[in-house]
Amino acid sequence: MPLLQILMVLIVVGALLWLVNNFIPMAGSIKSILNAVVVIGVVVWLLNVLGLLHSLSRIHVGA
């Protein structure tokens, strides 16, 4: 994936998160949970796109 596409995705996700935080009224605890989920999702997506997550795919939990 080209660097420009990654940058555009990050800008769009950041803008959407900013819009949700500023214009949708919700409790502060729900906002912080939403922010944490989005940030964790973006970090996992970036690790996957950059190829740093492929070694974790060999790990199996359970039988």
HELIX and SHEET records of a PDB file:
HELIX    1   1 LEU A    3  PHE A   23  1                                  21    
HELIX    2   2 GLY A   28  VAL A   49  1                                  22    
HELIX    3   3 HIS A   54  ARG A   58  5                                   5    
END                                                                             
